[in-house]
Amino acid sequence: MRQPPPPALVQDAASPATPDSPLAASTVPQLIQDLRTYQAELESQNKVLRYSQAASEAASERFETLFSGVPLALMVIDDHDMVVQSNAMAQRLFQPTESDRPLHFLMPFVSPGCTEQVRQAFREARVDGHCEATEVVFTIGQDGAMSGDLHIARLESAQESVAQYICAVVDQGPLLAERRALQLSAAALRQRNEQLRSSESRLEAIINSALDAIICIDKDQRITVFNPTAAALFQCPSSQALGSLLTRFFPDAAHALALNQISTQAFLGEMLALTASGKTLSVEVSVSFERHPTGETTTVFARDLTSRKRAEVQRSVLEAQLRESQKMQAVGTMAGGIAHDFNNILSAILGNVELAKEDAGPNSPAQVSLHEIEKAGRRARDLVRQILTFSRNEAPRRSPVALAELVSETERLLRVTLPPAVELHLHIDPNTPVVMADAVQVQQAVLNLCTNAIQANGDERGAVTIELSGVEPDLRLCTRLGLAPGRYAMLSVLDSGKGMDDDTLLRIFEPFFTTKEVGQGTGLGLAVVHGVMRSHAGAVDVQSAPGLGSRFTLYFPATETGTAATPSTPAPPAPHTASEQVQGKHVMYVDDDHALVFLVERLLRRRGFRVSGFSDPNKAAAELRANAEAYDLLVTDFNMPGYCGVDLVREAQRIRPDLPVALASGYITAEIEQSAIQEGVKALIHKPNDVEELCATVQRLILDNATV
């Protein structure tokens, strides 16, 4: 900077001095001094100026270096949107390839949606000196795009007529990606927390609804979790159990847990537990050990064995009943198989006795022996009927029966043979419901029970009591006896005899099992009672103890409809000779037993019939095909080796439809009867039948067919 000359020099220049003047002598040294001082000042100012210039150049270099090397896209833009200056980062950002648009102006790179936002930012920067536009989308290349923040600052310059701005573009792509990643991570974290809360809720619900008692304890064996099942099992509220020692409910738990902490899970088996009141429980226990940084947790699972043990006892009872039922079924099958041949033998015996009595005459001494033979045969016949009653599995022929009338009739039968030392008492409730039953079978069962009760008293004085009333058994009794819930007619027979021990009670319903002396019992009485009650969907219950007598109780399902029926009475016997209308009528009799065929031939011939007997059903069928019109009646056995009587009936109906047919069998079930009736059988003859019954049936069928 140029300085003005000193005043002395100016003054001297205005009025020059002469060498001889006094002023010249005094001012020259001063002027020289001033000049030297001024020179020194000029030199100092030049030095400062050079330093300032060097500093300015250094600052300019630093600015250029900073402008070029800063890792931001920097641009200097004027009011006309012209990019006056840009650094390399800006060039790489906005022009990544040489074919892309050059960075001469900024606004062409701004997407249409952000144009107004950027212009408004420049206007604010002109006024305020700076502004910022966030998340501006810039179009890069042909298809590329970048999202960034635009920072604008106005440059102060007195020499420039057009305002300039320095702009920095901060690429928000990584930040947005990181922000997006953080948002996704936060969403995943929230979802994970929600899953944890849901898992905790499910776990709590599972623990609270578990059928087993679940107890969690800490390292000091103090209870931290006590679910509702545990509260119910140990009769202790959860609030009172929390914090208690596990030994309060499991006295032996400490020792058992110490021995099993090697593994993560252990099954301790059956243990003794205590309720809050001190009651002992039998439980099955398993444990789970969980170790974590803050300590360890032990979970105890306890299952009440009371129901299981009760079920095991019930299962044992049911298994015993099943074995008994299977044994009864096996014996019944055997009895049914034996009955066929036995019936034929009895029929031959009784029929021949009847013929022998006729041949001997009424005054013959043989009549006594024949009468005894007939009486023994009839006892054998009754025995076979008891066996068949026991062995039959089909439903009986039921009708509404008033048990009060049946018991009263049974009483009249019993009093005839009642020993003098035994008293008979009846307690009958008039409101006893009617039952659907086979009156004959029920009366037989009651007679068997009363006979056993009378014999149980022996020669000592005693009493037999019959009780009849309507009851509704409780659920426990229904479960034990296998009864359906509902109303029943209860018939009990009590005696004051010696009673029975447990071993005897287990076998009383076995066929042929008896505690009586030889000749006093067959062992079929109670077996028949059991068969009758089974076929009537009822049950028999027994209560007895040594020295306390016995009580047998029959439960019959009650019915609300129908009129009660009484036991039927046998039909009157037929005459010894056939009527004139059936004299000479031809009867075909078919049976595989030769003795029975021979008996029936002799029997019917004495009554005036003509008889053709066949022991081979095939020969009988062949005879029918050859001479069907020669016969007035066909009587055939049901069960023959390799042949069924129904098949012969079917063949006879095909050959001659108007021929009356009767079917004989010692084991007639409901299925057999229904099948026979469908095939056209006119009558069913039960073996062993009375001679007069057989003759009466033959005569009736022939007469009925003659009147058609």
C-alpha positions as a printed Julia matrix, in Angstrom:
708×3 Matrix{Float64}:
    0.0      0.0     0.0
    1.4      3.39   -0.95
    1.87     5.84    1.96
    1.63     9.76    1.64
    4.89    11.64    1.98
    5.78    13.26    5.31
    4.56    16.85    5.9
    8.09    18.17    6.04
    8.73    17.05    2.54
    5.61    18.69    1.39
    6.51    21.91    3.05
    9.97    21.88    1.57
    8.61    21.28   -1.78
    6.31    24.3    -1.47
    9.02    26.71   -0.36
   12.43    25.5    -1.37
   15.32    26.43    0.91
   18.62    27.65   -0.07
   21.88    26.28    1.21
   22.65    29.51    2.98
   19.34    29.71    4.73
   19.06    28.75    8.36
   16.15    26.33    7.68
   18.22    24.09    5.47
   20.78    23.5     8.13
   18.16    22.35   10.62
   15.73    20.28    8.45
   17.96    18.11    6.35
   18.96    15.68    9.11
   15.37    15.53   10.27
   14.18    14.85    6.78
   16.69    12.09    6.37
   15.54    10.58    9.63
   11.96    10.79    8.58
   12.75     9.2     5.28
   14.48     6.37    7.01
   11.59     5.93    9.38
    9.14     5.96    6.51
   11.27     3.47    4.63
   11.29     1.19    7.63
    7.52     1.48    7.92
    7.18     0.71    4.23
    9.4     -2.29    4.59
    7.34    -3.49    7.6
    4.12    -2.99    5.72
    5.54    -4.82    2.72
    6.54    -7.67    5.0
    3.03    -7.84    6.48
    1.59    -7.6     3.01
    3.74   -10.44    1.75
    2.8    -12.54    4.83
   -0.84   -11.79    4.29
   -0.57   -12.69    0.66
    1.19   -15.93    1.5
   -1.45   -16.74    4.14
   -4.19   -15.99    1.66
   -2.61   -18.21   -0.91
   -2.18   -20.97    1.69
   -5.8    -20.63    2.78
   -6.89   -20.74   -0.83
   -4.84   -23.86   -1.34
   -6.24   -25.43    1.79
   -9.78   -24.57    0.68
   -9.15   -26.06   -2.72
   -7.66   -29.16   -1.13
  -10.54   -29.43    1.3
  -13.09   -28.74   -1.41
  -11.58   -31.37   -3.65
  -10.81   -34.03   -1.07
  -13.74   -33.88    1.34
  -15.85   -37.13    1.07
  -18.96   -35.13    0.22
  -20.4    -33.97   -3.05
  -19.69   -30.18   -2.98
  -20.76   -27.67   -5.59
  -20.73   -23.88   -5.97
  -23.94   -22.82   -7.66
  -25.05   -19.34   -8.63
  -28.51   -17.86   -8.82
  -28.9    -19.17  -12.36
  -28.48   -22.78  -11.23
  -25.1    -22.93  -12.94
  -22.55   -25.13  -11.27
  -19.59   -22.77  -10.99
  -17.37   -25.3    -9.29
  -17.72   -28.95   -8.19
  -15.41   -31.4    -6.55
  -14.51   -34.88   -7.72
  -17.01   -36.51   -5.35
  -19.82   -34.53   -6.94
  -18.6    -35.46  -10.42
  -18.52   -39.19   -9.54
  -21.91   -38.98   -7.88
  -23.82   -37.16  -10.61
  -21.81   -38.37  -13.63
  -20.66   -41.93  -12.82
  -19.88   -42.64  -16.52
  -18.74   -40.43  -19.39
  -21.94   -41.04  -21.3
  -24.05   -39.56  -18.48
  -25.25   -35.96  -18.44
  -22.48   -33.48  -17.37
  -22.86   -31.58  -14.11
  -23.4    -28.05  -15.47
  -26.7    -27.36  -13.76
  -28.2    -28.93  -10.61
  -31.95   -28.77  -11.23
  -31.98   -31.22  -14.17
  -30.76   -33.86  -11.74
  -33.58   -33.2    -9.26
  -36.61   -35.47   -9.68
  -39.87   -33.72  -10.59
  -41.36   -34.5    -7.22
  -38.6    -32.66   -5.35
  -38.1    -29.65   -7.69
  -40.23   -27.21   -5.71
  -38.66   -28.34   -2.43
  -35.13   -27.55   -3.75
  -36.12   -24.16   -5.21
  -37.75   -23.16   -1.95
  -34.54   -24.13   -0.15
  -32.48   -21.83   -2.39
  -34.89   -18.96   -1.8
  -34.62   -19.4     1.95
  -30.82   -19.61    1.73
  -30.74   -16.28   -0.13
  -32.58   -14.65    2.74
  -31.33   -16.58    5.78
  -27.9    -17.51    4.5
  -28.44   -21.26    4.73
  -31.11   -23.93    4.31
  -31.5    -27.7     4.1
  -33.67   -29.94    1.92
  -33.96   -33.51    3.22
  -34.51   -36.75    1.33
  -34.23   -35.19   -2.12
  -34.37   -37.72   -4.92
  -31.74   -37.14   -7.64
  -31.86   -38.85  -11.02
  -28.49   -40.4   -11.81
  -27.73   -41.7   -15.28
  -30.59   -43.09  -17.33
  -32.37   -45.28  -14.79
  -30.55   -44.69  -11.53
  -31.72   -42.67   -8.55
  -30.23   -41.48   -5.28
  -31.84   -40.13   -2.16
  -29.86   -37.54   -0.21
  -29.97   -34.4     1.9
  -29.06   -31.05    0.2
  -27.32   -28.52    2.48
  -27.14   -24.93    1.04
  -25.05   -21.97    2.33
  -24.85   -18.53    0.65
  -21.35   -17.23   -0.07
  -20.64   -13.61    1.01
  -18.82   -11.65   -1.72
  -18.88    -7.86   -2.37
  -17.33    -8.15   -5.8
  -19.82   -10.67   -7.22
  -23.04    -9.25   -8.63
  -24.7    -12.69   -8.78
  -25.18   -14.6    -5.51
  -23.42   -17.93   -5.17
  -24.12   -20.86   -2.92
  -22.03   -23.73   -1.74
  -24.06   -26.91   -1.75
  -23.28   -30.25   -0.11
  -25.15   -33.43   -1.03
  -25.14   -36.1     1.67
  -26.02   -39.55    0.24
  -28.72   -40.99    2.52
  -28.76   -44.4     0.79
  -26.58   -46.19    3.39
  -28.31   -44.31    6.17
  -31.73   -45.21    4.78
  -30.64   -48.84    4.35
  -29.36   -48.85    7.9
  -32.52   -47.12    9.06
  -34.56   -49.69    7.15
  -32.5    -52.48    8.66
  -33.01   -50.97   12.11
  -36.73   -50.73   11.48
  -36.85   -54.36   10.34
  -34.78   -55.36   13.32
  -37.09   -53.43   15.62
  -40.13   -55.08   14.0
  -38.5    -58.51   14.37
  -37.67   -57.68   17.97
  -41.25   -56.64   18.63
  -42.49   -59.83   16.98
  -40.04   -61.87   19.03
  -41.17   -60.16   22.21
  -44.78   -60.8    21.24
  -43.96   -64.45   20.62
  -42.23   -64.63   23.98
  -45.26   -63.1    25.68
  -47.55   -65.48   23.77
  -45.29   -68.4    24.67
  -45.35   -67.36   28.31
  -49.14   -67.09   28.17
  -49.41   -70.55   26.58
  -46.99   -72.0    29.11
  -48.99   -70.47   31.94
  -52.22   -71.8    30.44
  -50.7    -75.26   30.05
  -49.43   -75.26   33.61
  -52.76   -74.04   34.96
  -54.82   -76.53   32.94
  -52.5    -79.53   33.31
  -54.04   -82.67   34.79
  -50.83   -83.3    36.73
  -49.69   -81.31   39.72
  -46.79   -79.04   38.63
  -44.54   -77.55   41.31
  -41.43   -75.44   40.61
  -38.81   -74.93   43.31
  -35.63   -72.82   43.52
  -32.16   -73.87   44.62
  -33.29   -73.75   48.26
  -36.22   -76.09   47.43
  -38.78   -73.4    48.08
  -41.92   -73.46   45.96
  -42.16   -70.78   43.26
  -44.95   -72.26   41.1
  -47.97   -74.19   42.39
  -50.58   -74.86   39.7
  -54.35   -75.32   40.38
  -54.11   -79.12   40.05
  -51.48   -79.15   42.79
  -53.7    -76.91   44.91
  -56.6    -79.34   44.49
  -54.46   -82.45   45.0
  -52.73   -81.23   48.15
  -55.78   -79.27   49.38
  -53.75   -76.1    49.77
  -54.29   -72.73   48.02
  -51.41   -71.55   45.83
  -50.97   -68.39   47.9
  -50.28   -70.49   51.0
  -48.01   -72.97   49.2
  -45.69   -70.4    47.53
  -42.51   -69.98   49.52
  -42.97   -73.23   51.44
  -40.39   -75.99   51.39
  -41.07   -78.91   49.08
  -40.76   -81.3    52.01
  -44.06   -79.92   53.3
  -45.82   -82.01   50.64
  -43.07   -84.54   49.77
  -41.26   -85.68   52.95
  -38.79   -87.86   51.0
  -38.22   -85.42   48.13
  -34.9    -83.92   49.3
  -33.06   -87.24   49.29
  -34.62   -88.31   45.97
  -33.74   -85.02   44.26
  -30.16   -85.12   45.5
  -29.66   -88.54   43.94
  -31.09   -87.57   40.55
  -29.56   -84.16   39.83
  -26.92   -85.64   37.51
  -29.32   -85.71   34.56
  -31.76   -83.09   33.33
  -34.79   -85.35   33.84
  -35.58   -88.18   36.22
  -38.5    -90.47   36.94
  -38.86   -91.03   40.68
  -41.82   -93.41   40.42
  -44.4    -93.87   43.13
  -43.9    -91.77   46.25
  -45.74   -90.89   49.42
  -47.12   -87.35   49.58
  -49.0    -85.34   52.19
  -51.87   -82.9    51.84
  -52.0    -79.66   53.79
  -54.12   -81.44   56.4
  -51.67   -84.33   56.71
  -53.6    -86.91   54.68
  -51.33   -89.35   52.82
  -51.48   -89.66   49.05
  -49.96   -92.11   46.61
  -48.52   -90.17   43.66
  -46.27   -90.84   40.68
  -43.44   -88.29   40.49
  -41.03   -87.16   37.78
  -38.68   -84.16   37.9
  -36.94   -81.85   35.45
  -33.79   -79.84   36.26
  -32.97   -76.54   34.54
  -29.7    -74.69   35.13
  -29.28   -71.02   34.14
  -26.8    -68.22   34.98
  -28.89   -66.91   37.88
  -29.27   -70.32   39.51
  -31.29   -73.47   38.93
  -34.97   -74.41   38.83
  -36.46   -77.82   39.52
  -39.91   -78.74   38.27
  -41.78   -81.56   40.0
  -44.6    -83.35   38.17
  -46.93   -85.34   40.43
  -49.81   -87.55   39.23
  -52.46   -88.83   41.6
  -52.59   -92.63   41.54
  -55.85   -92.92   43.48
  -58.02   -93.08   40.36
  -55.58   -95.41   38.63
  -55.5    -97.81   41.55
  -59.27   -97.68   41.77
  -59.43   -98.4    38.04
  -56.97  -101.27   38.44
  -59.15  -102.77   41.14
  -62.21  -102.3    38.94
  -60.34  -103.81   36.01
  -59.41  -106.81   38.12
  -63.06  -107.24   39.04
  -64.09  -106.91   35.4
  -61.39  -109.36   34.32
  -62.64  -111.82   36.91
  -66.19  -111.3    35.63
  -64.98  -111.77   32.07
  -63.22  -115.0    32.95
  -66.32  -116.16   34.77
  -68.49  -115.22   31.8
  -66.17  -117.01   29.39
  -66.19  -120.06   31.63
  -69.98  -119.95   31.79
  -70.15  -119.58   28.02
  -67.84  -122.56   27.53
  -69.88  -124.7    29.91
  -73.08  -123.52   28.24
  -71.75  -124.48   24.83
  -70.78  -127.88   26.16
  -74.18  -128.31   27.81
  -76.0   -127.36   24.63
  -73.99  -129.93   22.7
  -74.72  -132.66   25.23
  -78.4   -131.78   25.45
  -79.25  -133.08   21.98
  -78.1   -136.64   22.6
  -79.31  -136.58   26.21
  -82.77  -135.47   25.12
  -82.98  -138.34   22.67
  -81.97  -140.8    25.4
  -84.53  -139.38   27.82
  -87.23  -139.4    25.16
  -86.54  -143.06   24.47
  -86.56  -143.9    28.19
  -89.78  -142.05   28.99
  -91.54  -143.28   25.85
  -90.64  -146.9    26.46
  -91.69  -146.57   30.11
  -95.08  -145.35   28.93
  -95.41  -148.31   26.56
  -94.24  -150.73   29.24
  -96.83  -149.42   31.67
  -99.53  -150.03   29.09
  -98.21  -153.53   28.35
  -97.9   -154.49   32.04
 -101.46  -153.59   32.92
 -102.69  -151.54   35.87
 -102.35  -154.35   38.44
  -98.91  -155.55   37.45
  -96.16  -155.49   40.14
  -93.91  -153.91   37.5
  -95.95  -150.72   37.67
  -94.05  -149.66   40.82
  -90.68  -150.08   39.14
  -91.9   -148.42   35.97
  -93.28  -145.53   37.99
  -89.89  -145.04   39.69
  -88.13  -145.19   36.35
  -90.53  -142.58   34.97
  -90.03  -140.35   38.02
  -86.23  -140.56   37.67
  -86.53  -139.82   33.96
  -88.66  -136.77   34.62
  -86.08  -135.56   37.16
  -83.43  -136.04   34.49
  -85.63  -134.11   32.05
  -85.93  -131.23   34.52
  -82.17  -131.31   34.98
  -81.63  -131.05   31.22
  -84.05  -128.11   31.08
  -82.04  -126.36   33.77
  -78.86  -126.95   31.78
  -80.52  -125.51   28.67
  -81.84  -122.53   30.61
  -78.3   -121.84   31.75
  -76.74  -122.36   28.33
  -79.17  -120.34   26.21
  -77.88  -116.96   25.1
  -80.93  -115.85   23.17
  -83.43  -113.39   24.6
  -86.3   -115.08   26.46
  -89.92  -114.84   25.4
  -90.8   -111.84   27.44
  -94.14  -110.44   28.44
  -95.21  -108.02   31.19
  -94.99  -109.9    34.5
  -96.15  -108.81   37.95
  -93.52  -110.26   40.24
  -95.84  -109.92   43.28
  -98.23  -112.53   41.84
  -95.34  -114.73   40.81
  -93.8   -114.6    44.32
  -97.18  -115.37   45.91
  -97.6   -118.43   43.7
  -94.04  -119.51   44.52
  -94.85  -119.2    48.22
  -97.81  -121.61   47.83
  -95.53  -124.13   46.11
  -92.86  -123.82   48.8
  -95.15  -124.16   51.81
  -96.12  -127.66   50.7
  -92.55  -128.92   51.15
  -91.34  -126.41   53.75
  -89.6   -128.1    56.74
  -91.27  -127.45   60.11
  -88.14  -125.75   61.51
  -88.01  -123.12   58.76
  -90.25  -120.06   58.71
  -91.11  -118.33   55.44
  -91.7   -114.55   55.45
  -92.82  -112.31   52.61
  -92.37  -108.54   52.36
  -93.94  -107.38   49.11
  -94.23  -103.75   48.1
  -97.51  -103.33   46.17
  -95.86  -100.52   44.13
  -93.24  -102.83   42.66
  -93.0   -102.07   38.93
  -93.96  -104.56   36.23
  -91.08  -106.2    34.38
  -90.69  -107.68   30.9
  -89.74  -111.28   31.57
  -90.31  -114.94   30.85
  -92.55  -115.88   33.78
  -91.56  -119.55   33.73
  -87.83  -118.79   33.81
  -88.22  -116.18   36.55
  -90.28  -118.56   38.68
  -87.66  -121.25   38.18
  -84.92  -118.82   39.32
  -86.91  -117.82   42.41
  -87.64  -121.46   43.27
  -83.94  -122.29   42.98
  -82.99  -119.45   45.33
  -85.67  -120.36   47.86
  -84.74  -124.05   47.76
  -81.1   -123.17   48.43
  -82.12  -120.81   51.23
  -84.23  -123.54   52.88
  -81.43  -126.08   52.58
  -78.89  -123.57   53.96
  -80.63  -123.7    57.36
  -80.03  -127.42   57.59
  -81.72  -129.16   60.53
  -81.6   -126.05   62.71
  -84.41  -123.56   63.16
  -84.21  -120.65   60.8
  -86.07  -118.34   58.51
  -86.25  -117.56   54.81
  -87.41  -114.09   53.78
  -88.52  -112.96   50.34
  -88.5   -109.2    49.73
  -89.87  -107.45   46.67
  -89.76  -103.72   45.94
  -88.87  -101.13   43.31
  -85.47   -99.41   43.52
  -83.1    -97.19   41.55
  -79.57   -98.53   42.12
  -76.85   -95.94   42.61
  -74.09   -95.45   40.07
  -71.55   -97.45   42.03
  -73.81  -100.51   42.23
  -74.73  -100.2    38.53
  -71.05  -100.08   37.63
  -70.22  -103.1    39.78
  -73.08  -105.23   38.45
  -72.99  -103.94   34.88
  -76.51  -102.48   35.02
  -77.81   -99.55   33.01
  -79.03   -96.63   35.15
  -82.77   -96.66   35.72
  -85.57   -98.19   37.78
  -85.52  -101.9    38.68
  -87.68  -104.45   40.46
  -85.56  -105.86   43.28
  -86.3   -109.41   44.51
  -84.22  -110.58   47.49
  -84.07  -114.0    49.14
  -82.49  -114.06   52.62
  -81.65  -117.03   54.81
  -80.31  -117.37   58.36
  -77.98  -120.24   57.49
  -74.25  -120.72   57.87
  -73.26  -118.29   55.14
  -70.31  -118.58   52.75
  -66.68  -117.57   52.78
  -64.94  -115.58   50.02
  -63.58  -118.64   48.22
  -67.03  -120.16   48.0
  -68.55  -116.87   46.78
  -66.15  -116.87   43.85
  -67.48  -120.22   42.59
  -71.19  -120.29   43.46
  -72.31  -119.61   39.88
  -70.12  -122.33   38.37
  -72.19  -125.16   36.9
  -72.04  -128.38   38.94
  -70.27  -126.64   41.83
  -72.03  -127.44   45.11
  -71.27  -127.49   48.82
  -74.05  -129.97   49.53
  -73.63  -133.63   50.17
  -73.75  -136.14   47.35
  -77.32  -136.72   46.22
  -78.65  -133.47   47.7
  -77.82  -131.09   44.87
  -76.77  -130.94   41.24
  -74.83  -127.66   41.39
  -76.99  -126.13   38.66
  -79.44  -124.07   40.72
  -77.42  -120.85   40.96
  -75.97  -121.35   37.48
  -79.54  -121.34   36.15
  -80.3   -118.19   38.16
  -77.24  -116.53   36.64
  -78.32  -117.56   33.12
  -81.88  -116.3    33.64
  -80.73  -112.9    34.9
  -78.21  -112.54   32.08
  -80.87  -113.28   29.46
  -83.21  -110.71   31.07
  -80.59  -107.88   31.0
  -80.56  -107.97   34.78
  -78.05  -108.99   37.44
  -77.74  -111.02   40.6
  -75.92  -109.68   43.65
  -74.72  -111.84   46.55
  -73.93  -110.8    50.11
  -72.8   -113.47   52.56
  -70.39  -114.09   55.4
  -69.7   -117.14   57.58
  -72.27  -117.36   60.38
  -74.35  -114.42   59.05
  -76.46  -116.11   56.39
  -76.77  -115.12   52.75
  -78.71  -112.62   50.72
  -79.32  -113.08   46.99
  -80.77  -110.03   45.2
  -82.17  -110.11   41.66
  -82.49  -106.87   39.66
  -85.05  -106.88   36.81
  -85.34  -103.81   34.51
  -88.73  -102.2    35.07
  -91.22  -101.45   32.31
  -93.96   -98.85   32.32
  -96.28  -100.39   29.74
  -98.13  -103.65   29.27
 -100.41  -105.84   31.34
  -98.87  -108.34   33.72
  -99.07  -112.01   32.88
  -98.88  -115.04   35.12
  -97.08  -118.34   34.49
  -98.91  -120.5    32.01
 -100.41  -123.8    33.02
  -99.77  -126.97   31.04
 -102.39  -128.13   28.55
 -104.52  -131.14   29.46
 -103.19  -134.49   28.24
 -104.49  -136.0    25.04
 -106.52  -139.22   25.07
 -104.71  -142.56   24.86
 -106.39  -143.36   21.56
 -106.69  -141.19   18.5
 -110.06  -139.93   17.31
 -111.84  -141.63   14.46
 -110.98  -138.76   12.09
 -107.23  -139.49   12.32
 -107.34  -143.3    12.44
 -105.03  -144.67    9.79
 -103.42  -141.35    8.94
  -99.85  -141.7     7.68
  -97.06  -139.92    9.63
  -93.42  -139.62    8.5
  -91.03  -139.32   11.44
  -87.37  -138.38   10.8
  -84.66  -138.48   13.49
  -81.02  -139.53   13.47
  -81.51  -141.55   16.7
  -82.62  -145.1    15.77
  -84.0   -145.81   19.26
  -86.17  -142.71   19.15
  -87.47  -143.57   15.67
  -88.34  -147.09   16.85
  -90.1   -145.67   19.93
  -92.22  -143.17   17.99
  -93.23  -145.82   15.46
  -94.52  -148.12   18.23
  -96.11  -145.25   20.12
  -98.09  -143.75   17.23
  -99.12  -147.14   15.86
 -100.75  -147.96   19.2
 -102.76  -144.73   18.83
 -104.07  -145.81   15.45
 -101.63  -143.99   13.14
  -99.55  -145.39   10.35
  -95.9   -144.43   10.79
  -92.85  -144.47    8.52
  -89.64  -143.76   10.38
  -86.37  -142.58    8.83
  -83.01  -142.07   10.53
  -81.5   -140.71    7.3
  -83.03  -137.36    6.18
  -81.79  -137.88    2.61
  -83.82  -141.08    2.31
  -86.81  -139.26    3.81
  -86.52  -136.52    1.18
  -86.27  -139.12   -1.57
  -89.39  -140.86   -0.22
  -91.29  -137.56   -0.25
  -90.31  -136.93   -3.85
  -91.55  -140.42   -4.79
  -94.75  -140.66   -2.66
  -95.6   -137.21   -1.35
  -99.37  -137.76   -1.45
  -99.12  -140.87    0.74
  -98.32  -138.86    3.89
 -100.55  -136.73    6.09
  -97.88  -135.26    8.41
  -94.1   -134.82    8.58
  -92.31  -134.67   11.96
  -88.56  -134.05   11.71
  -85.74  -133.45   14.13
  -83.96  -130.09   13.84
  -80.33  -131.06   14.43
  -79.08  -134.08   12.49
  -75.51  -134.91   11.41
  -74.8   -133.15    8.13
  -78.42  -132.08    7.71
  -80.74  -129.45    9.16
  -84.39  -130.14    9.81
  -85.31  -126.75    8.3
  -83.75  -127.87    5.01
  -85.99  -130.93    5.03
  -89.0   -128.72    5.8
  -88.06  -126.47    2.87
  -87.74  -129.49    0.58
  -91.12  -130.83    1.75
  -92.81  -127.49    1.11
  -91.36  -127.43   -2.39
  -92.58  -130.97   -3.11
  -96.0   -130.67   -1.43
  -96.92  -127.23   -0.04
 -100.09  -128.43    1.77
  -98.3   -131.08    3.84
  -98.3   -130.08    7.56
  -94.84  -130.18    9.14
  -93.73  -130.24   12.81
  -90.16  -129.58   14.0
  -88.74  -131.33   17.1
  -85.66  -130.23   19.02
  -84.32  -130.14   22.52
  -82.76  -126.7    21.96
  -85.28  -124.36   20.34
  -84.05  -120.76   20.26
  -85.88  -117.68   19.05
  -83.87  -117.79   15.82
  -84.8   -121.44   15.23
  -88.45  -120.74   15.94
  -88.55  -117.7    13.62
  -86.79  -119.57   10.83
  -89.1   -122.57   11.19
  -92.27  -120.46   11.1
  -91.05  -118.64    7.99
  -90.57  -121.99    6.27
  -94.15  -123.05    7.1
  -93.68  -125.21   10.23
  -97.02  -125.67   11.98
  -95.76  -126.73   15.43
  -92.58  -126.98   17.51
  -92.09  -130.04   19.72
  -89.66  -129.73   22.66
  -87.6   -132.77   23.57
  -87.85  -134.72   25.75
  -91.61  -134.42   25.43
  -94.33  -136.4    27.11
  -95.83  -139.22   25.1
  -99.3   -137.75   25.34
  -98.0   -134.31   24.33
  -96.45  -135.77   21.17
  -99.61  -137.7    20.29
 -101.82  -134.68   20.94
  -99.65  -132.49   18.67
  -99.75  -135.07   15.86
 -103.52  -135.45   16.13
 -104.11  -131.67   16.21
 -101.99  -130.99   13.11
 -103.71  -133.74   11.1
 -107.18  -132.54   12.12
 -106.33  -128.9    11.38
 -105.08  -129.85    7.93
 -108.17  -131.98    7.26
 -110.55  -129.07    7.97
 -108.73  -126.67    5.64
